[in-house]
Amino acid sequence: MKRLLIFSILLIFKLSPAAGSDKNGKGFIFAGDVKSFSKFDDHLELKLDNALCNVYIAAPNIIRFRYTNQDEFSKAPSYSVLEQSLKTQFQFADSSKFYEIRTKELIVHISKSPCRISIYNLGMDLINEDEKAFGVSFDKTLFPDEQFYGLGEKTGSLNKRGNQYTMWNSDQPGYSPTEDPLYQSITFFIGIREFPGKSNEKTTRPESNKLKQAYGIFFDNTYKSYFNMGASNNRFYWFGAEKGEMDYYFIYGPEIKKVISSYSQLTGRIEMPPMWALGYQQSRWSYFPEPNVRNLAENFRNRNIPIDVIYLDIHYMDEYRVFTWNKERFPEPQKMLNDLSKEGFKIITIVDPGVKADSNYFAAKEGIAGNLFVKYPDGKFYNGEVWPSWSFFPDFTKKETREWWGEKNADLLKDGIAGIWNDMNEPAVWGQAFPDIVQFDFEGFGANHKRIHNVYALEMARATFEGIRKMFPEKRPFILTRAGFSGIQRYAAVWTGDNLANEDHLRMACTMVQGLGISGIPFAGSDVGGFMGIPTAGLYNRWIQLGAFSPFFRGHSAYNTIPHEPWAFGEDVESWARDIIKLRYRLLPFFYNEFYNASQTGLPVSRSMFLNFQNDDECYKWDSQYQFMIGDNLLVAPVLSEKENFKKLYLPEGKWFDWWTNKIYEGNQWIIIEVPQREIPLFIREGGIIPMQQEQNYVGEKKIEEFEVKIFPSGSSVYQLYEDDGITTNYKNGAFSLTKFKVDKNINSVEINVSKEKDGFDLGRKDYLFKVLDSALPERVSVNNNDLKSFKDLKSLNSAAEGFCYLKDEQTLVIKAADKKNLNISVR
């Protein structure tokens, strides 16, 4: 029935007869033939038998197709696509059978009878087309080799082929491994096909004469929508919504990375988060009263386990009234926040959208007076039942509401709160969802719940973000959200909702974060240990290892479960958790640099293997989705079972250095390695450069004066490191540094060059400690042509100003050199 409904409402349009069917009784017709067209500088306007069609040339690799069966296109704004100049030069030709649009990267044919779209690369390889027999529709030809990725927060395999998915933000606590839909609706996917040609990747694999080409489709429609990626048939795949226009962007690569980058250009990229948000974060439903919060903080510090953030769930509020404190549980919240801040703790509070319908409650009174809540068609405010009982709900599609809500959240930061946690924002009520007739302002255009449901959380996060930014322009907002829509990455980090403490969800924690990253959301993670249920010690141990290499790293647990803090599972697990969290903090410069790259390119921090190795078939296999890359250089292969101490993993072409054993593996093979319980498999790719820092208990605890750089030299490699103050927005005014590391390895020498590409921020760094892996004992090491003294061990080297030592057992050369604007290190 869903299929028929979409067919009749979107591109295959309803007829006027009362029965809703054409004269042949088929129930639908196609958009029809092209009757006329007009050409403009950036688009074409086509009138079809039963539709209007506009084709916009947004960029050389981005074409927007927009159809409506109404008399005109909607003038309502897009909540996902940023306002920007989206146009490019193109060539146009009119032949007897089709119109041709040609850009620097694409050729588009628009068939005239019936109207039908075919898209080619410049070599005339057919990349994507409307199914030939149907004319214009959302039915696309499904090619035998085609694979699909993306669609945001979805369970199951990373490859979505053969399945159907629904986009309707839904509160699904304890969701199953096949549950759909979930909390987020990301209406963007990537298609990958294979064509003859030569890859730019260095490879000796037999398929190297074939090139995988990628494209993306972003469907800009906020109604409940469906994506059938070849489920139930092998002829076509389709997507569509229950109402609204057929408005989608076709994005060509052919590189997967370029597709993601172009998509994020349309929908926005993350801003640099505060560096503390990359540290470890601890949450529970709920930590209260105040002595328990202080005791939790004291435990972390006394146990020498690094942590930056503690979350306060709903019990910190006065009867769940947002923007209030329960004064019995937290009698002096500002003092508590100030005291904890001195110990390096940042406190984040939950803020739900429901505003208790209490005539004596300031937020309810202000919302009513300002006409800021959603309504029924008769003008009465809608009431839904959530944690505070019956509640009003802000209309975040109204500018005045967003401004008011933003101010209220900013007031929390005035008290000393560090960030905001948005929950229940699908929006969820005890009856699952608002009634469809609930009305929204929709920027003055007016809309009901059907159109706004999926973007409610997006606009809530926007309101919070903009309110904090307005009141604290120098501060980087940190917002965490459960629900969202395409574009949510502009405002918030994402976690994968109310998961379960079992191995299925541990595995999903690995794949779902990757799926979000592929879909333009780099800052994502899961509830470490599982939110619902009680993890075993072994499960928790493997989960915190995975969490330490997820972009967002938070432990969380539900009400009436045992505590999930690192020391709750025995001394061994506490020790292992301490070590892996410390390693995360040592790697913060590396992670922070990848967040900078994400802010510039839109690419994920945690990258599925095929993102970096697009033409390697092994990277698309089922087992490959249970490992990933951080950036270009570090491969992470978590053990995703408490019962196993072995890991099967794939190493692509080249050499790979085992982080723990110092063993070097030849790539282009699957291996099985033994993994002690205290370790997570990590491999540095040859040519890889990994920046690290000294241990600290929280971000900003101490000045980082010594910087470690791990180098696995091979041929010539370059790494650029971004650094700033980690907390303010001064970087937007140029207060940041870029340091370039260039390493060249020859038969008998290694050259390391360090240069400041931009020196806009005083790093306060005194020394570098270079660790050159897979190294032989050198005859001579010099810095800027000055020979360095050799020391017998690390302890002796550390006490010197400069020098080097060789660790024979590890085959590692360690070089200590004072930081200078330019360093030229020669090893012979």
N, C-alpha and C positions, 0 to 999 in steps of 0.2 A: 504493500500500500504506500509506503514511503516513496518507493521508486516511481509509482504512478503519479503521486502528488507532485513530486519535483518535475517530472516530465511535463505536467500540465501547467505549471506555474512559471518555469524559467524559460529556457530557450525554445522549447517546443510548446507553442503557445495555445491557450484555450481558445475555442471558437465561441461565437455568440449564441448559438442555439441553446435553448433551455436545458437540453439534455447534456450540454457540455461536450458534444461530439460533432465531428464533421458529417457531411452528407453520406459518407460511407460508413459512419458509425465507429470510426477508429478511436475517437476520444481525444485526439491531439493532431496538430499539424506542425510542420517545421517552420523555421523563420522565413524560408522561401527564397526566391530569386532576388537578385539586386535589380531594383527599379531605376535608381539614379544614384549619383555620387557627387561629392564636392571635395576638392583638395585644398588644404590649408598648409601653412608653413610647418606645422607639427603634427597634423593628423588628417585622416580622411573621415568624411561623414557619408554613410551609406543608408539609403532607404530600401528596406527589403519588403517583401509581400506582407509580412506580419510583424515586422520589428524595425527598430532603429539600431544601427550599428556604427559606433565610432572606433577607429583604430588610431591610437596615439603612438608615435615613435618617440619613446621616452629617452632612449640611449641607444648606441649602436647595437647593444645586446639585449635591450629591454623593449618589448612591444606590449602595449596595453590594449586589450580587447574589451569593449563595453557594449552590452546589448540590453535593450528594454522592449517590452511589449506595450508600454505606455506611450502617450503622445509626445512625451519629452523625457529627458534624463533627469534624475533627481539632482537637486542642487545642494543636498545635505552634505556635510563634510565627511571625510574618512577619518576615523579615529586611529587608523594604523599607519597610513602613508603620510609622511612628513610633507609639509608645504615646501616645495622646492621647484626650481625650474627644470622640468623634465621634458626636454626636447633635444633633437639632434638632426643634423642634415641627413636627407635621404633622397634617393632617386626613385622616380615613379614612372611606370609604363602601363599603358592600357592596350591589351591585346584583345582579340575577339572573344576569348574564353575566360580570361582572368585579368585582374589587376596585379601588378608586381611592385612591391616595395623592396628596395635594396639599400642596406646600410653598409658600413664598413665590416660588419660581422655576420649579417643575416640576409636571407632572401625570403620574402613572404609572398605567397601566391594566394589571392582571394578569388576563388572561383565564382563566376557570375550566376550559374544556373546548375544546381542551387548554390547559394552562397556557402562557401566552405573554405576553411583555412588550412594551408599547408606551409610548413616552415622548414627551410633548408639552411645548411651552412653554405659558405662560399664555394665549396666543392660540389654543391648540389646533392649532398647526402641528405636524405629526408630525416629530419630530427623528430618532428611531431606533426600530426594532422588530425583533423576531424574525421571520424569514421566515414569512409567514402559513401556508404549506402544511405546515410542519414542526413546529409547536408549539415548546416550549422547546428551544432548541439554541444553539450558538454561530454558527449561520447567521443573518446580519443582512441585511435587505433592502438591496440596493444601488440607490440612487437615481441616475437618469441624470446629474445634475449633481454628484454627490458626489466630493470629492477627499480624499486622505489624506496626512498628514504625520506625522513623528516616527519612532518605532521606533529611535531612537538612531543608532548607528554603522553606517550602511548606505551602500553604493555606489549609483550611479545617480541618477536625478532626485530632487529633494526631494519631488515628488508621487509617492506610492507606489502609486497606483491602477494596476491591471492587472498587479501582480507578486505573487509569493509570497516570504516571508522565513522563515528558520529562526532560532530563538534557541538557540544552543549555542556558548558561548565557544570560539573556535578560533584557534589560532596559524596564520596564513596569510601567511608572508613573501612579499613581492612580489605581493600579491593583485591580481587583475585588476579592471577597472572594473565587472564584473558579479559579482564574488565574493560568496558568501554561504554560511555565516555568517562573521563576523569575530570580533574579540576581545571585544566588548561585547554584552550582551543586555539591551536596554531594552524592556520589554514594555508600552509605552505609545504610543498613537497618537492623532492628532487628526483628526476628520472635519469637513468644512466643506461646508455646503449653502447654497442661496440661496432666500430667501423674499421675497414682496412686503413692502414697508415702507420706512420712511425711515431713512437712516443718520444717525448723529450726526456723521459726518465732513463737513467743509466740502468740497464737491465740486460741480462743474458737469458731471460726466460723465453720459452718457445713462442709465447703469445706476443712477443715484443713487436711483431709486425702489425699488431692491432692496437687501435687507440680507442679507449673508452671516452665517450663524449657525454657530458652532463648538461641538463637543462633544469630549470625550476619553474614551477607555477605557483603564484600567490593569488588566492581567491579572496578578493576584498569584499566579503559579504558577512554581516554579523548575525544573520538569522541562523537557526539550527541548520547545519549543513552536513553533507555526507560525502565521503570519499571512498568509492569502490575501486580498489586497485587490482581489478581482475578477479574479484571473488565471483564464483559461480559461472564464469565464462572465460574463454581464452581469446575472445575476439576484440573486446574493447575494455577500457577502463573509463570511469566517469566520476564527475563531482558536480554538486549542485546544492542549492538551499531551498528551504520551504517557502521562501518569499524573497523579493528584492531582485535587483539587477544581476545579470551575469557579467561580472566585472572582474577580470583577471589579468595578471601580468605574466607574460612569458619571458623568462630570463635564460639567456644562453650562456654557457661557459666558454669553451667546452670543459674547462677545469671545474671540478666540484667546488674548490675554494672560491673561484670567481663567482659562481652562482650564489653562494652564501654571502659573499661580500657585497654583491649587487643587491640582493634581497635586503640586507641590513642597511644599505644606502637608502632604500625606499622607506623602511620601517624604523630606522634609527639604530644606533649602537649604544652600548653601555658607556657611561662616563666613568672615569677612574674612581673606584670605591676607596674609602679610607682603608689604609693598609691593615688596620686592626681587624677589619671584616674578613680578612684572609686567614686569621688565626683561629684557634679552637674556640668553639662556642658551646655552652652547656645550657640545656633547657629541660623543663619538666612541667607537666600539668599536675600540680603547680608547686613552686617553691614559695612557701609562706609558713608562719609569719616572718617578720624581719630577722629574728635570731637565727632561723634556719638558713636564710640567705647569707647572713654573715658567716655562719658556720661552714656553709658550702665554700665560700670564697677562701676562708682560712684553711680548709682542708686542701684545696688545690695548691695554695702557696706552701703550706707545710710539707706537702708530699712532693714538692718540686715538679709539679706537672704544669706545663705552660697552658695558659688560658687567657683569653681577652674578654669574653662576653658571657654574661648570665642573663637568661630570659625570665621575665615574669609573665605567667599565664593569667587566666581570667580572675584568679582569686586575689589579686592585688587590688581589685576595684571594689567600690562600695556597691554591693548588690549588682555587680556586672554593669554599672553605669560607666560608659566610656568617659575618659578624661577626668576620672576621680580616683581617689585613694581610699581604701578601707583603713580608717584611722585606728581601729583596734589592732589590726594586723601590722600596719605600718604607721606608727604614731608620728614619726618624724622622717618622712620620705626624703626630703631635701638633704637632711643630715646624713642619712644612710647612703644616698647617692654620692655625696661629697666624700665621705669616708672611704667608700669602695673605690672611687676614682683615684684616690691617693695611692691605692694598692694596684692600680693598673686595670681595674675592672670597668667595663662599659655595660650598662644595664639597658636592655631592650624590653619594652612593654608591648603586650598584645593590644591591638585596637580593632575591634569588630565594627561592622557598619551599623548594627542595630542600636538605636537610641531609645532607651527605655521610655515608654509612654507614660511619663510621670509629670503631672502638672506642676510639681514643685522642683523639678530637675532643670537646671539652667540650660543644658543642651537641648532638651525637648522644647522648652519655652522659646529659645532663640530660633530654633528650626521652624517652629510654627509661625512665629512672628515674621520671619523672613521668607515664608512660603518656600522652604528648602527641601521638603520631603516629597516622595513620590505619592501619587494620588490615584483614586478610582476615577472613572470617567465622570462621575457626578460631582467631583471636586473634593470629596472627603479624603483625608489622608489614609493611606493604606497602613494597616497594622499587621505585622507578622510576628509569630512567636519564636523567640530564640532564647539565649541564656538569660537576659534580663526579664523574661516573660514577654508580654505584648510590647512591641517596639515600632517606632517609626524608622523609615529608611531614607537616608539622604539621596537626593537626585543628583548624582555626580555628572550628569549630562548638562547641568546648568552651571554657568560660570560663577554665579554668586554662591552657589553651594560649594563648589570647589574651593573658592577663596575662604569661605567660612571654615570649612573642614581643615584646610591647610593651616589656618591660624590656630585652631585648636590643637593640632598635632605639634605645631611649632612651640606652643606653650609648654608641652611636656618636655621639650628639649631645654626650655628655659629653666625648668626645675632640675635638670641634670641628666635626663634620659638621653641615651646616645643614638637610638634608632627606633624604628617602628616596625611592628610585626602585624601584618594584615592577615586575618583569618576569617572564615565564614563568609567570604566575599564572592562566592560563585554567582549570585548571592544565595546562601542557604538559609532556609527556615525549616521548622520542624515538619512542615508539609512538603519539604523538598525544594519547592521553587515558588516564586511569586505567581499569583494568577496572571494569565496572559493579558487580561484587560488593564492591568496597572499601567498608568500613564507616566511618561517621562518628558521633560522639556526638549531634549535632543537639540540643543543649541538654537532653540526657537522654532525648529521644524516640527516638533511633536512626534512621538513614537510610543508604541506600547512595549510591554515587557519582552515580547517575542524578538524584537529587533535589538533591544538593549542588553538583554541578559548576558550575553557572551562578553560584552565590553564593560560591564559594571565594575569588575575588579580593576581593569585597565585604567578607568577614569578615577577610581578611588586612589590607586597608587599615584596617578598623576597629581591629584589634589594634594596628597601628602607631600610628594616630592616638591611641587611648586611652592607650597606653603613654607616648607623648611628652607628652600632656596631663597625665597623672598625675605624671610626674617633673619636668616643666617647666610648671607651671600658668600661668606668666606668658608663655610662648612660644607663638606661633602655629605649629602644625605645618604643614609643607609636604610633601605626598606626591604623587608622580606614579605613575599606574598604567596598565598596558596593557589589563588586562581589568577587567570590572565588571558589575554588575547594577543594576537600578533602585534608586536610593538612594545610588549611589557618590559623588554630588556632595557628600554630607555629609562625606566623608573625604579626597577626593583630586581632583587635576586629572587630565585624560585626554589622551593623545595618540593619534593614529590609526594606530599600529602601524608595521610594517616596510614602508614604501612604497617606490616606485621613482622614480628620477630621470628622469621623462619628463613630457610635457605632460598626459597623462591624469591622472596623480596630482597635478599642480599644480591642475587643475580640481577634482579630488576634494577637495583640501585646502580649497578654497573651500566646497564644498557639504556635506562631511561635518561640518565644524565647525558649520555652521548647523544640520544635522540633530541634532547632539548638543545644541545650545542649545535647539531646539524641544522636545527631550525632557527638559529639566530639568537639563542639565549645562552650566553657563555657562563653566567653566574648561577650555577645550579648544584644541588646536592640532595641527599636523602637524610631521613632521620636515622642516624647511626645507632645500630643495635635494634632497630625496629620500634615504632611508637607503641603499638598494641601488642600485648603478650610479654613473655619473659624470655629473653635470650639465654642460651647456655653460655658458659664462659668461652667455649671455643667459637661459637657464632659471633659473640661480641668482639672477640679478638680479631677475627678475620674482617669484620665490618669496620672496625676503627682503622684498620690498615687501608681498606679501600677509601674510607672517608678522608684519611690524611692526604690522599691524592685526588680528591674531588675538589672542584673549585670552591664550593660552599661546604664547610666542615662543622657540623653541629650534631651533638648527641641529644636525644630527646626521648621522653617516655610518657606514658599515659597515667592517668589517675588510677590508683589502686593496683599499680604494678610495683614490683620491687624497684629500688633506685637503679639507674643505669650509669652511675658515675664510674670512672675507670677503676676505682678501688673496690667496686661492689662485687667483683668476680674473682677475688683471691689475689695473693701476692704476685704470682707469675704474670697474670694478665695485667695487673697494675704496672708491673715493671715493663712489660712489652708495650703497653699503651703509652707510658711515659716516654719510652724511647722513640716510638713512631711519631708522637706529637712533637717531640724535640726536633726530629728530623724535618718535620713540616716547617717548623720555625726557622731552622737553618736554611731551608730552601725558599724562604719567603721572597728574596730578591728574584729568584727564578720564576716563581708563580706571579709575582707582581709585574714582572716584565711581560708575561703572557697576557695579563689583564690589559696592559698598555697596548699590546698588539691587537687584542680583541677590540679595544676602543678605537683603534685606527682602521681595522680591516673587517670587523664583524666576525672573524673566525673564532671558533670555540677554543677554550683553554684545554679541555679534555677532547682529544680528537680521535674519532674512529680511525682504525688503521687505513681504510681505503681513502681517507682524506689526504694523507701524506703519500700514499703509494697507490695512486689511482688505477694504474694499469697492471697491478699484481692481483691475479685472480684469487690467490690464497687469502687476501685481505678481505674478501667478500664472503668467505665461508662462515658457517654457523659458529664455530669455535672462536673465530677471530673477533667476534663482537664482545668477548669476555676479556679483552685486553685493549689498551688504548695508548695513545701518545700524549704527552704533555709538550705542547709546542712541536718543534722539529726534532728534538734530540733525545728525549727520555721516553723509553717504552715501559709501561706499567702493566703487569700481568697478575692481577690479584687472584689469590686462592679464594674461591667462592663456595667452599664447603667446609664445615667444621670437622668433617670426618677425613679429610684428605690432607696429606702433607706432600703432595706432588702436584705439579702444574704442567699441563700440555700447552705449549704456546708456539707462536709462529714468529720467526725472525726474518724480515725482508732482506733484500739484497744488501751485501756489504758485511762489515764486521761489527760485532756488538760486544760491549764490555759489561760483564756481570758486576753489579754494584757491590755485592757482598763477597764474592769469591775471587774477584779479579781475573776470572777466567774469560778468555776471548773466544767467541763463537763465530763461525762463518755463517752468514745469513742464507736466505733462500732455502730455508728448511724449517720443519716442525721439530721441536725438541720436547723432551719430558725431563723436568728437573725436580730434585727433591727440595722441598721448601720447609725449613724449620718453622715452628709456630711463631717465633718472634720476628719473622722476615716476610716481606712482600717482594716478589721478583721485580727487579728494576734493571734495565739495560740502557747503557749510553750508546748511542749510534756513533759510528766512526765519524770523526770530524766534529763531534759534539762538544759544546762548551757549556758548563753548568756553573752559574754563579751561586755562592753560598755565603752565609754570614755566621757570626758567633751565636751561641745559644743565648736565649733570653726567655724570661718567664711571661712576658707580654710585650707587644709592640711598643717601642719607645722606652723600655725599661732602662736601657743604657745606650750610650753613643757607640755605634758600630765603627770601630777604628781599624779592624783587620778584616779583609775580604778574601774569601777563599774562592778559587776558580779551578774547577776540575776540567781537564782537557784530555780528550781522547783523540790525539792528532792523526790526521790522514789527509794527504794531499794539501789542498788549500781550503780553509773554512773561515767564515766570518760570523760574528755574533755581535749584535748591538744591544746594549743594556740601557734601559730607561730608569732614572731615579728622580724622585722629588721628595718633598717633606712628608708625604704619605697621609696628610690630614686636611690640608686647606685646598682651596681652589686657585692658589697662586700659580699653579702650573699652567693655567689657561693664559696667564700673562707672561709666559716664558720662563718661569722659575722652575726649571728642570734641567737635568743633565743627560746627555747621551754619550756613552762610552763605547767605542768600537774595539773589539778584540779580533785580531786577524792572526791566524796560525797557519804556517806553511811547514810541511814536513817533507824533507828530501831523504835520500838514502842515508846520509851521515849527519844530518842536522835537523833541528827544529827551530824555527824563528817565531817568536811571539811579539806582536806589535800591539800596543795599547795606546789609543789616541782619544782625546776628548773632542767629540764632534760638536757638542754644545755644552757650555759650561755655565748654565744659568742658575745652578743651585750648588751651594757649598756642602759637599758631602761629608766633610770632616774625617775623611778616610786617611789613615796614615800608612798602612801597609797592604800589600797584596801577598797572598800565599798561593802560588800556582802549583797545582798537582798535575804533573804530566804523566798520564797513565800509559801502560805498555811501553815503558822506556828502558833503555840500556844505561849502564853507568857512563856518564859523560866524561870526556877529557877536560872540557872547559865550558864554563857558563859565564856569560858576561851580560851586563845591563848597561845600555848606552855606551858600549865599548869599554866598560870597566869590568875587569874580571872579579867574580865573586869568590869568596872563601868557601871551601868545602867543610861541612861539619859531619860528625859521625852519626848523629841521631837527631830526631825532631826536637827533643828537649834542649839540646845545645843550640840548634838553629833558632828556636823560639826566643831564646835569651839574647840573640844577636840582632843587630840593626838590619843587616842584609846577609845573604849567603844561600847555600843550597845543601841538601843532603840527599842521598840515594837510599831508598828502602828496598833492599834486595829481594826480600820475600814477596813484596807486593809489586816489584818491578815498576816502582813509581819514583819519579824525580820530583822533589819538593823544592821550590825556589821562593825565597822571601825577598821582596823588593819594595823599597819605599815608593809610595804613590807619587807620581809626577804627571804633568799634563800629557807627556808622551814617554812611553817606555818602549825600548827595543831590546828584547831579550834574545840572546843567541845561545843555542845549546849545540855543542859539537863533541 
